[in-house]
Amino acid sequence: MSDVASILEALADVAATVPGRLSTLGDDVVGENPTGDAQSAADRWLDERLAERLTPLDAVGTYLSEERADAVDCGSGLSVAVDPLDGSSNLKSNNPIGTILGVYDAPLPARGTDVVASALVVYGPRITVSVAADGEATRYVVDDGALVDPRPLSVADGAEICGYAGRASEWRPAFRAFARELSRERKLRYCGAAVADVQYLFERGGLLCYPADDARADGVLRLQYEANPIAHLVETAGGRASDGSGPIREREPTTLHERVQTFVGTAADVDALESHLDADR
C-alpha cells in the first residue's frame, strides 16, 4: 500500500465511526482552539481519534490539527494537516459537517504546491470522501470503513451558485461591490461548512468566497489545513483557487495556524474576481 493510500484508509476507518459517536457528544462548547474559535467536545474527540489512527502510520511524520497549538512529531514521513470537524458550529442546528485533510511532502508550515493529496469528508445521508491524488479527483462512499464506489469528480462547467462567508457590512468595499453584482444572477448557497459548500461546486459550478473582513483581517480559512487542501482538490477537479491576487497554493506560509482569504470555483469566476479586485487596488 502506498503512503497516501494508507492515510486515506485510516481516514475512512475513522469517518465510519463519526455519525454514531457525534450523537452522544452533544454540541456544548468546552473551550477555544488555538485560533480563537469555539471548541466543542466533538472537535476534541475527533481530533484525538484521528491522531490515534494517523500518527502511528509509517507514512506519517507530522500531524497538525486545528485543535492543537503545535504539530505532533511522529518521525520521518509525510506531513498531515487536518480540520477534524469542519463546520462544528452546525452541530446545534444539525446541519452539514465534515473533515478536511491535506497531505504535504514537506515540513509544516508548507506551501500548497507541496500538497500531494487532499480529502474532504462530508457526514451526510451518506459519508462521502472527495479525494485528489496523482492528478485525479475522485469521490468515494464510505462503507463499513472502506472507500467504495469511486466516481470521477470535476467542477461543473456551469456557473450557477455563489456563496459568501461573513457579514456584508464588514466586507472590504471592492469585494462587497463584486458580491452584490454576482448575487443578482446566481443562486446563493452557503452551508457554514466548507466541505459541504465545495460539494456544490462539483454539482453546479460557481464561486465560493471566504473573504477578509473587519473581524478577520486575514480571512476565514486557515492556510495549512483548510485553504491549501481545498485548493488542491478544486484545482485537480478543474477549478481555480485564489487568495484574491493569485493562486493560494503559491503563498509562502508563515505560521501553522495563519488565515488567508480564499476564493474557489470555476476558472472564469475566479478570474473575474481577481480582475475586479486588482482594478480596485
LUMMIVO-288699 format. One line per 5 residues: for each residue x, y, z of C-alpha. Coordinates in nm, 3 decimals. Example, Ala and Ser with C-alpha at 12.3 -4.5 7.8 and 13.67 -1.06 7.14 Angstrom:
BEGIN
1.230 -0.450 0.780 ~ 1.367 -0.106 0.714
This chain:
BEGIN
0.000 0.000 0.000 ~ 0.130 0.347 -0.089 ~ 0.187 0.608 0.179 ~ -0.107 0.820 0.065 ~ -0.334 0.516 0.037
-0.260 0.416 0.397 ~ -0.353 0.768 0.515 ~ -0.679 0.764 0.320 ~ -0.760 0.418 0.450 ~ -0.715 0.542 0.807
-0.931 0.846 0.735 ~ -1.214 0.628 0.603 ~ -1.188 0.399 0.902 ~ -1.233 0.692 1.141 ~ -1.503 0.857 0.929
-1.722 0.550 0.956 ~ -1.741 0.595 1.334 ~ -1.823 0.965 1.338 ~ -2.204 0.986 1.292 ~ -2.275 0.737 1.569
-2.033 0.898 1.813 ~ -2.147 1.255 1.748 ~ -2.498 1.169 1.858 ~ -2.366 1.106 2.210 ~ -2.130 1.405 2.240
-2.373 1.692 2.206 ~ -2.286 2.045 2.095 ~ -2.168 2.212 2.413 ~ -1.870 2.449 2.384 ~ -1.585 2.330 2.606
-1.313 2.580 2.518 ~ -1.130 2.756 2.233 ~ -0.892 2.623 1.971 ~ -0.555 2.793 1.902 ~ -0.710 3.042 1.658
-0.985 3.151 1.895 ~ -1.280 2.956 1.755 ~ -1.523 2.784 1.989 ~ -1.421 2.423 2.052 ~ -1.679 2.152 2.119
-1.639 1.812 2.279 ~ -1.694 1.669 1.930 ~ -1.400 1.873 1.792 ~ -1.171 1.736 2.062 ~ -1.293 1.379 2.028
-1.246 1.363 1.652 ~ -0.903 1.526 1.672 ~ -0.796 1.266 1.925 ~ -0.943 0.984 1.718 ~ -0.765 1.096 1.401
-0.437 1.141 1.588 ~ -0.466 0.793 1.736 ~ -0.518 0.644 1.391 ~ -0.279 0.854 1.183 ~ 0.027 0.921 1.399
0.134 0.553 1.429 ~ 0.144 0.512 1.050 ~ 0.490 0.471 0.896 ~ 0.375 0.711 0.624 ~ 0.312 1.000 0.866
0.595 1.214 1.003 ~ 0.393 1.511 1.131 ~ 0.033 1.558 1.244 ~ -0.115 1.909 1.257 ~ -0.470 1.984 1.367
-0.687 2.292 1.400 ~ -0.749 2.182 1.757 ~ -0.381 2.175 1.867 ~ -0.140 2.464 1.911 ~ 0.160 2.260 1.795
0.223 1.991 1.538 ~ 0.292 1.637 1.659 ~ 0.629 1.498 1.551 ~ 0.580 1.133 1.454 ~ 0.921 1.069 1.298
1.000 1.067 0.927 ~ 0.731 1.071 0.662 ~ 0.461 1.290 0.511 ~ 0.300 1.583 0.694 ~ -0.074 1.554 0.754
-0.279 1.865 0.836 ~ -0.645 1.832 0.935 ~ -0.951 2.028 1.032 ~ -1.112 1.739 1.219 ~ -1.467 1.874 1.233
-1.523 2.146 0.975 ~ -1.847 2.334 1.043 ~ -1.875 2.221 1.404 ~ -2.092 2.528 1.477 ~ -2.354 2.345 1.267
-2.388 2.075 1.533 ~ -2.650 2.274 1.723 ~ -2.870 2.316 1.414 ~ -2.797 1.963 1.281 ~ -2.659 2.098 0.954
-2.371 1.960 0.740 ~ -2.028 1.895 0.889 ~ -1.715 1.724 0.764 ~ -1.339 1.675 0.780 ~ -1.063 1.837 0.572
-0.726 1.667 0.528 ~ -0.414 1.771 0.342 ~ -0.102 1.560 0.287 ~ 0.224 1.750 0.231 ~ 0.558 1.619 0.114
0.738 1.888 0.318 ~ 0.777 2.007 0.679 ~ 0.496 2.231 0.807 ~ 0.417 2.508 0.755 ~ 0.447 2.441 0.382
0.334 2.585 0.052 ~ 0.024 2.442 -0.110 ~ 0.238 2.332 -0.401 ~ 0.378 2.071 -0.162 ~ 0.035 1.910 -0.116
0.041 1.562 -0.271 ~ -0.310 1.457 -0.168 ~ -0.622 1.614 -0.022 ~ -0.954 1.486 0.104 ~ -1.289 1.633 0.208
-1.528 1.417 0.409 ~ -1.898 1.502 0.431 ~ -2.107 1.337 0.702 ~ -2.443 1.349 0.530 ~ -2.709 1.091 0.440
-2.405 0.902 0.314 ~ -2.046 0.951 0.423 ~ -1.856 1.062 0.115 ~ -1.486 1.135 0.072 ~ -1.370 1.353 -0.216
-1.003 1.285 -0.286 ~ -0.738 1.444 -0.506 ~ -0.420 1.241 -0.561 ~ -0.192 1.156 -0.852 ~ -0.354 1.425 -1.067
-0.705 1.282 -1.040 ~ -1.010 1.382 -0.835 ~ -1.243 1.106 -0.719 ~ -1.544 1.082 -0.492 ~ -1.587 0.772 -0.279
-1.857 0.644 -0.047 ~ -1.751 0.509 0.293 ~ -1.898 0.165 0.352 ~ -1.806 -0.017 0.673 ~ -1.484 0.183 0.697
-1.376 0.125 0.337 ~ -1.369 0.359 0.036 ~ -1.601 0.216 -0.231 ~ -1.789 0.322 -0.545 ~ -1.523 0.556 -0.690
-1.653 0.815 -0.934 ~ -1.459 1.085 -1.124 ~ -1.501 1.432 -0.980 ~ -1.489 1.763 -1.161 ~ -1.603 2.121 -1.106
-1.920 2.169 -1.308 ~ -1.887 2.372 -1.628 ~ -2.180 2.598 -1.536 ~ -2.176 2.895 -1.304 ~ -2.495 2.853 -1.107
-2.412 2.930 -0.743 ~ -2.236 3.179 -0.523 ~ -2.164 3.166 -0.151 ~ -2.007 3.406 0.096 ~ -1.873 3.381 0.450
-1.914 3.669 0.693 ~ -2.133 3.980 0.708 ~ -2.166 4.201 0.401 ~ -2.142 4.510 0.619 ~ -1.791 4.403 0.728
-1.651 4.311 0.385 ~ -1.399 4.531 0.209 ~ -1.576 4.772 -0.032 ~ -1.427 4.621 -0.350 ~ -1.538 4.271 -0.264
-1.880 4.391 -0.144 ~ -1.943 4.552 -0.484 ~ -1.838 4.236 -0.669 ~ -2.056 4.012 -0.450 ~ -2.358 4.239 -0.491
-2.340 4.211 -0.871 ~ -2.276 3.837 -0.868 ~ -2.569 3.769 -0.634 ~ -2.813 3.924 -0.879 ~ -2.759 3.642 -1.127
-2.676 3.341 -0.908 ~ -2.838 3.111 -0.656 ~ -2.698 3.169 -0.308 ~ -2.560 2.857 -0.139 ~ -2.372 2.872 0.190
-2.381 2.590 0.444 ~ -2.145 2.713 0.714 ~ -1.917 2.414 0.646 ~ -1.663 2.449 0.368 ~ -1.675 2.077 0.292
-2.045 2.099 0.209 ~ -2.010 2.428 0.021 ~ -1.740 2.283 -0.204 ~ -1.963 1.990 -0.298 ~ -2.197 2.241 -0.466
-1.912 2.343 -0.698 ~ -1.879 1.990 -0.824 ~ -2.253 1.967 -0.889 ~ -2.342 2.320 -1.001 ~ -2.032 2.530 -1.068
-1.988 2.886 -0.948 ~ -1.787 3.071 -0.686 ~ -1.737 3.034 -0.309 ~ -1.584 3.321 -0.115 ~ -1.424 3.332 0.229
-1.303 3.695 0.226 ~ -1.123 3.913 0.473 ~ -1.349 4.141 0.674 ~ -1.342 4.380 0.968 ~ -1.348 4.093 1.219
-1.090 3.876 1.042 ~ -0.848 4.092 0.850 ~ -0.660 3.793 0.707 ~ -0.964 3.587 0.606 ~ -1.164 3.298 0.749
-0.997 2.974 0.643 ~ -0.664 2.850 0.778 ~ -0.399 2.803 0.509 ~ -0.241 2.474 0.613 ~ -0.540 2.255 0.694
-0.830 2.424 0.513 ~ -0.738 2.654 0.223 ~ -0.448 2.457 0.073 ~ -0.624 2.116 0.078 ~ -0.945 2.267 -0.063
-0.745 2.448 -0.330 ~ -0.562 2.127 -0.423 ~ -0.889 1.936 -0.460 ~ -1.068 2.209 -0.656 ~ -0.774 2.265 -0.891
-0.731 1.893 -0.951 ~ -1.101 1.881 -1.038 ~ -1.057 2.156 -1.298 ~ -1.137 2.471 -1.099 ~ -0.929 2.754 -0.958
-0.836 2.872 -0.608 ~ -0.713 3.222 -0.528 ~ -0.634 3.448 -0.234 ~ -0.771 3.740 -0.435 ~ -0.448 3.823 -0.612
-0.305 3.487 -0.717 ~ -0.303 3.112 -0.657 ~ -0.341 3.019 -0.291 ~ -0.108 2.723 -0.327 ~ 0.182 2.951 -0.421
0.164 3.154 -0.098 ~ 0.462 3.139 0.132 ~ 0.337 3.028 0.476 ~ 0.446 3.200 0.795 ~ 0.280 3.009 1.080
0.095 2.683 1.139 ~ -0.241 2.848 1.201 ~ -0.243 3.155 0.976 ~ -0.563 3.253 0.798 ~ -0.600 3.353 0.433
-0.863 3.496 0.202 ~ -0.996 3.207 -0.004 ~ -1.191 3.210 -0.330 ~ -1.261 2.883 -0.511 ~ -1.475 2.798 -0.811
-1.489 2.772 -1.185 ~ -1.187 2.927 -1.354 ~ -1.384 3.205 -1.524 ~ -1.542 3.316 -1.197 ~ -1.212 3.328 -1.010
-1.053 3.515 -1.300 ~ -1.335 3.772 -1.289 ~ -1.297 3.816 -0.913 ~ -0.920 3.871 -0.937 ~ -0.967 4.121 -1.220
-1.222 4.317 -1.018 ~ -1.011 4.329 -0.704 ~ -0.697 4.411 -0.899 ~ -0.870 4.702 -1.078 ~ -0.966 4.847 -0.740
-0.613 4.840 -0.599
